[in-house]
Amino acid sequence: MKKIMPDNPEKAGAGSDHTCRMLESLLERCSDAFFIIDIDTGVIRSANTAARQNLGYERGGLAGKPVAGIFSASHAGRDWSAIADELRKTQSLTLHMSIRRSDGTFFPAELNLKYQCCGNNNLVLAIAKENRQESALAAESVTGLLDAIIQAQSTYISGKESYKVFNDLLNVILSFTKSQYGFITEYVDNGVDIPYLRPLAITNIAWDDETKRYFEENRFCELRFDSRSSLISAIIDSQRPVISNNPSVDKRSGGVPEGHPALDTFMGLPIHSGGKLVGAIGVANRPGGYDNSLAEYLHPLIGTCATIIEAVQSQQLRESTEAELKQSEERFRTIADFTFDWETWRGPDGGYVYVSPSCERITGYSREEFIKDPSLQMKITHPEDRDIVSKHLQNLESKDVQHMEFRVISRSGQTRWISHYCQSVYNADGEWMGRRASNRDVTRRKLSEQELQKEKEKAEKATRLKDKFVSLVAHDLKSPLSSAMSLLKLISSGGAGVLTPKHQKMLKHVINNGDYMIGMIEELLNISLLQTGKITPRPKFIDGHMAVVSAIGNLSQVANEKGVEIENKIRQGTRLYADPALFGVVIQNLVSNSIKFCRPGDRISIFSPKERETTIAVKDTGSGIASSLLPNLFKHEIKTTTLGTADERGTGLGLPYSYDILAAHGGDLALETEVGKGSVFYASLPSVKPRILVVDDDKTTRRFIVSMLKKIEVDTVVAENGADAFDMISDGGLHLVICDIIMPQMDGLELLKKVRRGGHPASDIPFITITSDSSMTTRELVFLAGANDYIQKPFAEQDIIPRVKRFVF
């Protein structure tokens, strides 16, 4: 027998055991006693059921036993090694030997031996039978089928085209079954089309020149067996062997085309793998027809077909996947390589996995240089920026998206600004794969920003000089003008003699203009002081209702003289957080402006809009404001003032000043107006919830105070000593301190003194001190240190809540 040596020994070794198992499967179905013997060792590898039963052994009982213990030659000097040598030469041998049963008895038998190569295994196939001719034919039949299996596997392993493999298998099947024609197909179910069988090998059954040409042209193309009324479709539907020995009357048969060779008998066998249909074998026109025993006998060969079909499909899928992967990789690499930005990917070891070619356009260094030297980025980083880049590179495993801007020095010596974004990369299993980064050259933007910053600084300097100039001029003008006005008013009152009516009228006009100029100067001074920071809001919690009462009181006489009614609808206890004096100026300016544009009988209503308690709205029924004035109403540099309904003059600076005050508080001033119907000004302040620090070393006292404060809608924080309290006060954001006097580390008195010292940012924060010491000396000491109130322990809710409300309401 010819020994088949595959091109790929590794694959061949892997397939040897599989081939032997195929041989064992073939023999298991035989009624004769078969043995598989290792020719080199003379040990029985396996025996089929018939052999075990004849010799009285259980399953596996013969495996591993030496031939010498089971078989004995009928003539002297014939041991197994001599038989093996003769087999290697002749390939087959017939012997008359005695066979030993499990109970020790012997019986004579004719033993037909055939040398068989299964991959890397050299075996002897032995059949024990009384009729020599039939046993030889049986052994020849089995080994012929085994040779076909080995040949098919070897052909596939050696890398031959799958068409060749299946064509050889089909020829073996046709010869073995004595059939006229047939096919081997694979099962295709793509989820879109109706499932069908696609030929892998098919007998050329062309019945005219046209079909012969079509077959040759489409041998390797997409042929389909997809008829739903045929013996072939019956294989798909039943997934069981389909045998029809009279197709002309078989209801499953759809007949054959005109001119097609006669279909006398047919057998279709499904090919399964892992419980699923992967293909089918069909043969036709066996003399005498087909039966189930033949189908069973072909089972090992069907298994080989299943193995090779799956291998071919896996190979096709792998090749398709590899092609798609290659195409996808090419697309993504093209995108990456042609990106405008400098893209990088550092692996877990800090080295570069990928660097885009654009790095050379930005830095002058090639991608190969960066990949070869991962520290090159640090080397070209500007010396002043190396610390931040170094710290960043030490934190590559961070999951956060990180951004920084730094400078690099290019190969040509130019400084380039880089905007760097990066984030960690993970694969589908969650394994950290390093960090991806995108580096964009933002040199132009940075240079523009630097130029803009210089221009901004110049503009701010010019503005400061202007504000300083305005402040100085206004201050220098106010003093002599005030003196002149005093003299003019003295003359007008008759203190310098009697004036004629004409002179009195002229003098009154001069005095009115002088008062107007002084008012304007005062407004300019206020605006200048606010803009230059000489006036800064010092907000406190105030009652909005009382702030409005104060403003109305200052303007009530002017409103009464003009016949305008003012109504305060602000709820008592409306909590606002603002500088009392500055916010009072805003309310007074808005009410004064409304009076100016009201007519006798008009009304002014001051209220808080619904769900906007930190907004004070001033609404009037006056003449309204022309739309042409609205865009510039809050600008200092554009004069928008107009005469009131009684020809009242204004400086035009009150509304811009009010707008600046609210902006300094973090608030806003807005307007709604309609000519002839009136206006509504909205003075809005941020909503601030009081935050109170409770300082006491006694945990019970702290909890008691905090529980009481919860009833008045405030936030509380606690500290157990003066040192911690001082740090918390210095951090800002507090509005009141309730502090015990006697505490460890830093007592309350020392804390109070330290906060009240000049220069501390919270030096004016209100302090309420608490102590169990009832001496007058202690009381005097805390007030001298700057305390705002004093409570003696033990105390009740009514002792502390009213005191707190003084400062946060």
Disulfide bonds with the S-S distance in Angstrom:
none
